């Protein structure tokens, strides 16, 4: 890991030399000497790392190099900070002559010169110690155990073997399913337990059972919660309540619905309840339901003792709780009878070998590879060392999938010393360490960074990529976009089975991922050893002086981050909090000296609003700023314009006023504030400071904002690198021809979401933008080339796969050329279409998901004609208040898997032809949608009811 620290800083220093040459002045020579020394150090450390030298002398020497590098980074960054303060001070004293400014700069230059010389001398002495203490001989005598270290450009591909493909799991799934669906003599809740050592596949088995249609249909309501070692009863109860009382919230989020939903107020009340109030509310709700609650990864009896009172014993007949645990005593404590305990066995030799082959030979185009006798013998010896643990086999297979399929390559793995790192006969630590140590340095940093997230946390892939970018882990590769390189890194970790895909987007790319708890334990352990990051809950009463990244998962004493950071040094570079800790204005003021070199500030939830009112502009090294969890209107301070290194600003669902000076931050790549608005620049300010506009942010890849005066003119169209654009509450007064011409120029877009807001004139977007109303009809003005409302054809937007439009327009363009050629997902909201949209949309060749909501169509009948929607997998109809009938003709929607009809209350009958859809797996109905038809089919019984009953949820 020291190699990564040195290499990342050497690259940073090279960039600074180019960008800040005038600032360093006469010290530039010493800075270049330091940079050159760091580059040589990095090469030597790479050699040490590849040869796996475990000698304590080498370890101590590497730690010295790491500390020297950290000190050098602090010296440089503190100097830049001092120069920034000096520049601001002089700007207020513009009347002073230039010579005064030079004199003011000299003390900082002399101090930097002295400190860099000392560091160069210290590094020179450390490097000289290689020979003095015989370290060169130690590293030279060690043979490398790794090949193919460098990860080149790789095709973005999903892993070919998911964890659900684990062999030998079907028997266990059937037995656990029988336990869950078994009737008991008394009307009481029963507990079923899955027991097994870490890495044996308890979660995989439980998920397989939980997701089976038969199990889903058996229970009235279901919840899956991750417990883990970081157990907090109130959060577990709240998680269960969200699942069983608001089962559709997650679906609504996925469908990008309007922010406020009917259940929001009730949900807020739940979130504000104390533990006992919340538990009683949950108990009352579950008392009348046949429920299933899965508690994954239970570590102590305390978990069950704390929660059992709120999971009603006298529940509807058949209610179950499913627990996964490593400890059989916990299972016996919670489970009323041993017949409800399923103990996972380890894999036998044949099962282990089959799983290994799937993983080791993924991407080769064969599931039954032909091996030489030598290679098969080596492979089976390697698999034997995995001791039948699926996780160990999966990870090891992922490692060997990156190696040449040769005797020499596999022998190196077999003979590797990491096999001896395991901690007991039931541990696969050594195997996991083997795969970790095989990673190149930049992937090691990315892997370890995944350990900052709480156990069993579903990690947003895009959020993780932006963090990697801000931390400097992504190495440039020609002219490739850094985000694309980062995505390659993620796919490589997935390919090696070091992280798991949790969810994919409609285009197949990773939306979220998880880390197995044993792999996370490894990451946390390695990170602590390398001083990479520190978890608050793993620390004793003292705060390490040299900590670089500080992570908070649980609420701190008195709910104040400042108490935890007060004794820290200025070395802190990243502060990441997932807790409800609050940060007051006074606290931040007292912490400025300790956090002045921050690069990453990530405060996920429940953080007090004062953080946005203090002088955040002091953090001039900040590259990543994410603040979430607010429910109030706040204002970013004007000092935001000093964050000239900022790459990513994410305010989530926070309502925020952003100063127009945000347009000065030319390094911004991701501006994600969909419910925030940017203030207008006054004429006086323009005269004094010059014009500021969105077109100055030419590096933007992601833009999500409320519409405003910043949309005027053609500035948006100059952001040609934009991949994702989301405009919320976009008033029609800003939607002039320049706006739509700008959208037309953004040909790199992959995702476009436009939520239009009607003005007071009550004109639709159609007649405001060249579609002229004549009585009740709308006719096209052929002198105006704009379409839908003012949008130009998307035929040259070859990357655009997701389009969401919310706003009134009365007619869809009939020309298929209008639509993006690779459109996979289309959302239409509140459009008030009077003509059946299906007659046009059926022609879209690649469409997989279609969502029509909030009176997107105001007609009474929709027809999906034969041969249409051949690729459509999901259709969602939401609050189409006038819709009475949906007809699905034979041969239409032949790939449909999911149909949701929610609150279409005039639609009394099921879609005609629905039961003839052979691929339909899920039918979800809410409100009184199709109630009459369901009742008739149920009363009639027979084959139609059997089929309908299986797919309803």
Secondary structure, DSSP 8 states (H G I E B T S, - for coil): -HHHHHHHHHHHHHHHHHHSHHHHGGGHHHHHHHHHHHHHHHHHHHHHHHTT---HHHHHHHHHHHHHHHHHHHHHHHHHHHHHHHHHHHHTTTTS-HHHHHHHHHHHHHHHHHHHHHHHHHHHHHHHHHHHTTHHHHHHHS-------S---------SS-GGG-TT-HHHHHHHHHHHH---SSS--EEEEEE--TTS-HHHHHHHHHT-HHHHHH-SEEEEEE--SS--HHHHHHHHHHHHH-TTHHHHHHTT--S--TTHHHHHHHHHS-HHHHHHHHHHHHTTS-EEEEEEEE--HHHHHHHGGGS-SS-STT-EEEEEES-HHHHHHH-S-GGGEEE-----HHHHHHHHHHHHTTTSS-SS----HHHHHHHHHHHHTTTT-HHHHHHHHHHHTTS-SSHHHHHHHHT-GGGGG--STT--HHHHHHHHHTS-HHHHHHHHHGGGS-TT--EEHHHHHHHHHHHT-----TT--HHHHHHHHHHHHHHTTSSEEEEE-TTS-EEEEE--HHHHHHHHHHHHHTTS-EEGGG--SS--TT--EEEE-S--GGGBHHHHHTT--TT--EEEE-S--B--HHHHHHHTTTSTT-SEEEE-SS--GGGGTS-GGG-TT--EEEE----SEEE--GGGGG-TT--EEE-TT-EEEE-GGGGG-TT--EEE-TT-EE----HHHHHHH----GGG-TT-SEEEEE--GGGSSSGGGG-TT-SEEEEEEEEGGG--HHHHHHHHH-TT-SEEEEEEE--TT---HHHHTTEEEETTEEEE-TT---BTTTB---TT-TT--EEEEES--S-----GGGS-TT--EEEEES--B-S-THHHHTT-SS--EEEEESSSB-SSEEEE-TT--TT--EEEEE--TT--EEEE-TTSSTT--EEEEES-TT--S--BTGGG-TT--EEEEETTTTHHHHHHHHHH-HHHHHHHHHHB-
